[in-house]
Amino acid sequence: MGKDKTRVEKAMDLALERLDYIIDHRTAPDFVEVTGRMGGDTIKYRIYNDGSIYER
């Protein structure tokens, strides 16, 4: 459980570099999907375990 929590926290920290704030997140085995707001828009990022980030 601790390993997964650390993975989620790192993903959320990466997402906060691009977002104003985080609304929600969900986990999958190979990525963490983070939903947040930036400049009035809702944006969803997938942060993969290798550190790559993709906007959805």
Secondary structure as UniProt FT lines:
FT   HELIX           2..16
FT   TURN            17..18
FT   STRAND          21..27
FT   STRAND          31..38
FT   TURN            39..40
FT   STRAND          41..48
FT   TURN            49..50
FT   STRAND          53..55
//
